[in-house]
Amino acid sequence: MATNRNKLSLAFKTYYGTTPLNWLKQQRMETAAQLLMSTQQSISDITYTVGYKDSNHFSTAFKQYSGLSPKQYRTQYAVCKEEKHVK
């Protein structure tokens, strides 16, 4: 790309408003949230699908992202989904 790491990182931050690593983490968490809401895939499988090797590390990162553990997030969504079907 004929540029150095610092210039590329600055351009990325200017365009996306965040660092490349934070952007990647955000993308992973959004994908995980979608999978938790829309599939019955195990949390371990979701962990690997979004690029984490350790379920505990993933759970900690997800809780920082959403305020809920992956299991709590899935349960809360299931409750909201049930309420939508009742209305």
Buried (B, 14 or more C-beta within 10 A) or exposed (E): EEEEEEEEBEEBBEEEEEEEEEBEBEEBBEBBBEBBBEEEEEBEEBBEBBEBEEBEEBBEBBBEBBEBBBEBBBEBBEEEEEEEEEE
